[in-house]
Amino acid sequence: MKTDTLFYQLFQTFPHFFFELLNLPPETANHYQFSSVEVKQLAFRLDGVFLPDTSDSPIYFVEVQFQKDNKFYSRFFCEIFLYLHQTDLGNNWQGVIIYPQRRIEVGETSRYQELLNSGRVSRFYLD
């Protein structure tokens, strides 16, 4: 698309424009490197998906996580958003995670805090 190329060239040449758009000091650009990045798709497997028979009911994505995994949340949300991207379904969604104990839940969550606090994700601990 021509606009992609235009903005790529604009931000490559004048990266401070981007930060000005965000109401940040133009000097912020000195701490960043701009490039176009290709994101390759990995194969993901969801533990379970409950698909409703009506469009007004949510899709439930279920993950049973019994092992420590520092990248669990990044993978979990990738799986959900990739699934939503690849289907034509317009349903809302809910994520359900089942842990055996709280101590199994490890890893960085700050990147996902808004999603975890949104009411879209329920976490259950069997202990």
N, C-alpha and C positions, 0 to 999 in steps of 0.2 A: 504494500500500500504506500502511496506517495507520501502521505502524512507521516508514516513511521520513519521514512528516510529523512524527511525534513526535520523532524524533531530529534532524530539521532544526530544529524549533523549539527543542529542548533546546540544540543546539550554537550556534544563532543567539543565544539568550538567555544561555547560560552557556558560552562557548567554552573556558573554562579546564578544564571537565570532560573535554574531549577530551584535553588535554595531561596531565592527571592520570592518565587511563587509560594513557597511554604512559610513566608514571613520570617526567614532565618537570615542571619548576616551573610552577605555574599562571600565572605572569607571562609565560610564553612566548606565551600567547594575545594579549598586547598587540602582538605583531609580526606577527600574521596577520589576514586578513579572510576570513570564512567565507561561502560562497555555494553555491548549487546551479548546476552548469554542464552545459549540453547539449553533447555532443560530436557533431558532425556527421560522418557517414561520407563519406570521400573514395573515389574509385575508385582502386584499386591494381591493378597488373598484375605478377604474379610472372613472372620470366624462365623458370622451369621448376619443375615439381613431379613427383617420382617417387612415384606412388601404388602401394603394394604390394598384392598380391592376398590377403594374410593380415593379420589384426588384430594379430599379434604382431611384425610387422616395422615399422620406422619409415617415416614419410613423409619424403622428402628435398626440401627447398626449396633451389633453386639460383639464385644471383644472379651474373651476370657483370658486374663493375663496372670499366669501363675509363676512366671519367672521374672527376675529383675531384668529390666531393659531400659537403658538410659535414653534410647531413641523411641520409646514406645509412643509418646504423644505425637511426635512428628510423623511417624508412620500411620498412626490411627487417623489423624486428620487428613493426611495425604490420601489414604484409602477412601475416606468419605467424600472428599471434594473431587477426587478423580472419578468416583462412581457417579456423583451428581453431574459432573461435566460430560460424561459419556452416555448418559441416558436422557431421554426426553421427558422424564417425569418432572412434574412441577410441585410435587409434595414437599411439605416441610420435613424436617428430619430431627431425630433424637439419637444421641450416642449413649450406649450403656456399656459400662466397663465393670467386670466382676473380678475382684482380687481375692486371693485366699486370706491375706492379712495386709494390714496397712503398710508393714515394712517392705513389702514387695514393690509398692509404688515408689519408684525412684526416678531420678532424671530431672532435667530442667523443665519447669512448668511456666516460668514467667512469660515466655513467648505466647503461651496459649491461655493465659489467665482469663482474658475476656471470654473466650469460648467456654472454659471450665466454669466460670461464674455466671454464664448467660442463662442457665436453666436448660440448655440443650444437651448437657452431658450429665448423666447420673453415674456415680461411682458407688459400688457396693463392696463391702469387705465381709467375708464370710466368718471372720474370727469373732 
